Amino acid sequence: MISSWRAADVRQWHGRGMEQFHHPRPACFGHGSSLRPTEERRLLTEGLSGTVLEIGAGDGVKFACYPNTVQEIAVAETDSFLLDTVRLNCERGPVPVYRVAGDVTRLPVPDGAFDAVVCSLILCTAPDLGQSLAEVKRVLKPGGELRFYEHVRSANPLAAVAESLVTPLWSQVCGGCHPARDTLTAIETAGFVVDHVFRFSVLAVSHVIGAARKTA
């Protein structure tokens, strides 16, 4: 559980985001040697146990943050540019990691296979957010957790309009990202119960980080 999170924990991250770009190209130079676990990565993974699916591994640095109560991590990463970095960081982590050949819209794993699913800046790129969240829910055990770190539509009406206007071009150059998505509402609509969520900004972009449960 992440009951130890406080608003103060989140405020101190300002300007230190996790994977702030959907294609963190610098991660691939020097094989991620300049990257390190950060507090938000640790908080996203703390308290997890059992089997975990991470969708969109990014630079793979989070693998080093998982607690030893996690027995195994499956990772779904489709960005071929990042796979070498992901593989290297898999070897550095304390938990066995294996790759599944799927993405957030279709995961080749049985129903109820995981105790937790971790999503970091991936739900904004899903072609069909509702379908993707249904797939996440399918692979979770009853009572399993969705841990999420996502940027979301701004609460400022003018900024939200601007995000909607730039979406067609932004999506083309940023890996399919939809900056105007209300991802938190979509998570609740998909039938998850949100236990913890904090809102904060990184470079004037609204973000959320939290945990939600599959109830049935």
Secondary structure, DSSP 8 states (H G I E B T S, - for coil): --TT--HHHHHTTTT--SS-SSS-GGGGGGGGTT----HHHHHHHTT--EEEEEE--TTSGGGGGS-TTEEEEEEE---TTTHHHHHHHHHHSSS-EEE-S-BTTB--S-TT-EEEEEEES-GGG-SSHHHHHHHHHHHEEEEEEEEEEEE---SSHHHHHHHHHHHHHHHHHTTT--TT--HHHHHHHTTEEEEEEEEEEETTEEEEEEEEEE--
